[in-house]
Amino acid sequence: MLVPIFTLKLNHKINPRMVTMGKFDGIHPCLTAATQAGKVFIHNPHTRGQRQAAHRLSQSAQDSDISLLNINQAVSCLTAGSLGPNTTGHTLLVGSQTNLLAYDVHDNADIFYREVTDGANAIVLGNLGDISYPLAIIGGNCALQGFDYEGNDQFWTLVVGSEDFDIRVFKEDELVSEMAENETVTSLCHMHGSRFGYALANGTVGVYDRTARYWRIKSKNHAMSIHAFDLNADGVVELITGWSNGKIDARSDRTGEVIFKDNFSSSVAGVVEGDYRMDGQIQLICTSVEGEVRGYLPASKEMKGNLMDSSVEQELIRELSQRKQNLLLELRNYEENAKATTGASEGDSGMGVIPANTQLQTALAVRAATESQRAHIELSISTPNETIIRAVLIFAEGIFEGESHVVHPSAQNLSGCVRVPIIPPKDIPVDLHVKAFVGGKNSTQFHVFEITRQLPRFSMYDLSVEPDAPQPTGRVAFTVNDRPQRVVMWLNQNFLLPEGIESPDVTFTCLRGGGLLTISMQSSGEITLNTDDIDLAGDLVQSLTSFLAIEDLQAEADFPSYFQELRTTLTEVDEFHSVHQKLTAAMADHSNHIRNMLVQAEDARLMGDMRTMKKRYIELYDLNRDLVNEYKIRSNNHNALLACLKSVNQAIQRAGRLRVGKPKNQVISACRDAIKNNNVNALFKIMKAGTASS
């Protein structure tokens, strides 16, 4: 239970997910957040009247406790913490899409200001691996970079995390594990030990312990911030979540049960902690986008019994009242059914009564595309007798918009069978939770049947193949020490097959993107996957090796069309780099010319030579216009370069997914070195053979 102890109303809006706490003088905690117009505000109520404006820092006109730091760019992330060995207090780190600023707030001075060409979307501060000093780790569009106190780039690794919704765990630059989710990961926070919380863009919040998910919940609102805090003083932290509708809730790390909630009048911007009152107690501090700040303390053991928030108490009463109404309604339905049963024995219609042997039956079948319908998986839901299905509700993650789908046939089309087309957007196993309303033809009350059916991972692949379909040119080959029967078991579990197959040699038609998929296995244990889709090949390798419990797997691969596209992209990267350097040099020349023109214009003004002054200012105007146009060209070139770099990084990740364990990490590391050394031929050798020496 949390007790609110203070509320502040700051006259500055707060950017979501850009809130931190820092002791910039080494003593006093200051709430720091990004605000509008490329500024960061620092709220410090502890040293009033002692601060002076200097360099980037200025005093807020609305609040004497707030200092404003001018970044002059849109802020994309920020944090505070110990970075340097000889600093008085914490260092403030502010990232934008082009630069990283490390700022000493206490001394009003830049520590370093570095260009970050990959952008700064997220930032954390701490120690990494065997590096003895702290690093500022920046997450960009394609890479992770680590900067030391002097701004030197001490760590760099390629990462792709946003496109495929995976949570990846690294030990230094080695990928050790990954967990697949079905939406973009927006927040991560360490809880205790190997346990961590996560939030997704679709409103999902949950907890993992290593690679095992403990629990998750989904809301129609978005999680703006998550934080670990021990609110009941039991020595175990809870997961605190701030939501887009202004709600704050705390959930048990073990079960996800809500044990505290409160509400802001606007969206939550961030959740942090610190001893903000300087009384030796750590407070949970929650902020809203409108600048409202609330501090909470865990309730003492004596106060827990009588300090329950009235809103929580009213919510509990509402929940109990609703449960009572539901139970009364259920009881009334049972009574009416009992009357109907009595009426049926006397020759009545028997409304609401169904035979005792009624059960729900489901079947899944692959359906190819027709002129009127796309290719899909058909879920058939039926009953074995004369009963009818009035409505069907299906809950499935990542398939339906809003994750649920309702089928409600018209009264003229009621029957004992309902067919639902399902189109999975990607190859992931999905649990289909089905609820069906079953009753007689004239029923007004229905029995609810519930059943769960799993959709196999590779369900959008059909065994029927067109005779003139072109054979795929892409392939990946590897050897396993296992029996063909085990591969057949994997096929039956992961594909929708009309009847069990006995041979691992099969050919499928890919219903989602077209093309063929051929799987074959030699007596020596060599397995060959033929497909032009490198993503599909990687998914198949990862799925099969997981089923066979293979920890390390080397493979040879060749995807001619994909590698040709990649070669073109690499050529474009070199061209964009060259254009970037030329534009940068041209802008520097223009800047120097503008500086000289400005000096000449001012000299002419001071000397009273208005004609020369006017001429110089006209030239200055033209130069400035050219400079703005060059900046636009440079910006477009930069965005195109980032898109190409992301494609290259995704290609490296895809090549890694064709292997497992150490060979996978070796391929990614070797590809990274080849990119650093600009060795394109070595890059393709590594992607194909797993090593540059082949």
Disulfide bonds with the S-S distance in Angstrom:
none
